[in-house]
Amino acid sequence: MEQLLEILTFQHLCFAVLVAAIAGIVKGIVGFAMPMVFVSGLSTFLSPELALADLIVPTLCTNVFQALRQGPAAT
């Protein structure tokens, strides 16, 4: 956690969590567009490279949850 707070301030971290939650809500409602919302929201206060790096884990998790929504047999 200390290494993360060296890159981001606590306020930036809280805002990043808020942006991720909003992007997750959009993905839940629409089914796509999480990367667009996430990167554009994070790019307002982070470098685009860091915003893109922060996109990997949440996108992977939401895609796995969406793919397994009806059980592993559905895939």
Secondary structure, DSSP 8 states (H G I E B T S, - for coil): -HHHHHHS-HHHHHHHHHHHHHHHHHHHHHSS-HHHHHHHHHTTTS-HHHHHHTTHHHHHHHHHHHHTTT-GGG-
